[in-house]
Amino acid sequence: MLTYLWRRGFLFSETLPEQQRISEKTCEGRNIRYRTCSNVDCPPEAGDFRAQQCSAHNDVKYQGQLYEWLPVSNDPDNPCSLKCQARGAALVVELAPKVLDGTRCYTESLDMCISGLCQVRKEALPQPLSS
């Protein structure tokens, strides 16, 4: 079965076989293969995707207080977690263990987060991403 998901200008295809044989071992579960369908950046008025995910927490109290959250980008240890900083404070918090699929791992890279893992691009877009 093949399904397609749209996220921020990228088309992801999912292939879902019953089983897949890898290196003499049988693996059960979903086999997902992602590919980009566009290498064009979103328009500037769309805003930063990571910033949008942080700001979605602005109306949720953290330790009894509301904050305006700004993105913390380029974390070398975990680039696909959603870390945000409270505006005007030194408070930095991981608001989610992973960003949404299609979020760039690093601001100056085309590598993107898929299922919480940074998928490193070794070739120019629009080649398939590894899963």
C-alpha positions in Angstrom: 0.0 0.0 0.0 1.4 3.4 -0.9 0.2 6.6 0.7 1.3 10.2 0.4 1.8 12.9 3.1 2.3 16.6 2.4 4.4 18.6 4.9 5.7 22.1 4.2 6.2 21.7 0.4 7.5 18.2 0.6 5.7 15.0 -0.5 6.5 11.9 1.6 5.5 8.5 0.3 4.9 5.6 2.6 5.2 2.0 1.5 3.8 -0.4 4.0 4.6 -4.1 3.4 3.8 -6.9 5.8 7.5 -7.9 6.2 10.9 -7.0 4.8 14.0 -9.1 4.7 17.2 -7.3 5.7 20.6 -8.9 6.2 19.2 -12.4 6.8 16.8 -11.1 9.5 13.1 -10.7 9.1 11.8 -7.3 10.2 8.1 -6.8 10.9 6.3 -3.5 10.8 6.1 -0.5 8.5 8.8 0.1 5.9 8.7 3.8 5.1 10.5 5.4 2.2 10.5 9.2 2.0 11.2 11.4 -1.0 11.0 15.1 -1.6 8.9 16.4 -4.4 10.1 20.0 -4.2 13.4 21.7 -3.5 12.0 25.1 -3.4 11.9 26.9 -0.1 8.6 28.1 1.4 7.9 31.8 0.8 9.3 34.1 3.5 5.8 35.0 4.7 5.3 31.4 5.7 7.7 31.9 8.6 10.2 29.5 10.1 8.8 26.0 10.5 10.6 25.4 13.8 9.5 28.8 15.1 5.9 27.9 14.3 6.2 24.7 16.3 7.6 26.6 19.3 4.9 29.3 19.1 2.2 26.6 19.2 3.2 26.2 22.9 2.7 29.9 23.7 -0.8 29.3 25.2 0.3 26.3 27.3 1.5 27.0 30.8 5.0 25.8 31.6 5.7 25.5 35.4 2.6 27.6 36.0 3.5 30.4 33.6 2.9 31.4 30.0 5.9 32.2 27.8 6.4 33.3 24.3 8.7 30.6 22.8 11.4 31.1 20.3 13.2 28.3 18.4 16.7 27.1 19.5 18.3 25.8 16.3 21.4 23.8 15.4 21.6 21.6 18.5 24.6 19.3 17.6 23.4 16.6 20.1 19.8 16.4 19.1 18.9 18.5 16.1 15.5 17.0 15.7 14.1 17.7 19.2 12.0 20.8 19.6 14.0 23.0 21.9 12.7 26.5 22.6 13.7 29.5 24.6 11.4 31.8 26.5 11.6 35.3 25.1 13.5 37.6 27.5 14.7 34.8 29.7 17.5 32.3 29.8 15.0 29.4 30.1 15.6 26.8 27.3 13.2 23.8 27.3 12.7 20.7 25.2 9.0 21.1 24.4 8.8 18.0 22.3 11.1 15.0 21.8 10.9 15.5 18.0 10.0 18.2 15.5 7.5 17.6 12.8 8.7 15.7 9.7 10.2 18.0 7.1 11.8 20.4 9.7 15.4 21.2 8.7 18.0 19.7 11.1 20.2 22.7 10.8 19.4 26.2 9.5 22.1 26.1 6.8 21.4 22.6 5.6 18.9 20.7 3.4 19.1 17.7 5.8 15.7 17.2 7.4 14.1 15.5 10.4 12.0 12.5 9.7 10.5 10.5 12.7 12.8 12.4 15.1 16.0 11.5 13.1 18.1 13.8 11.0 18.2 12.4 7.5 21.5 13.5 6.0 21.4 14.5 2.3 24.3 13.0 0.3 22.9 14.0 -3.1 21.1 17.0 -4.5 17.3 17.1 -4.1 14.9 15.6 -5.2 16.4 12.2 -4.6 14.8 9.8 -2.1 15.7 10.2 1.5 16.9 7.1 3.5 14.6 5.8 6.1 
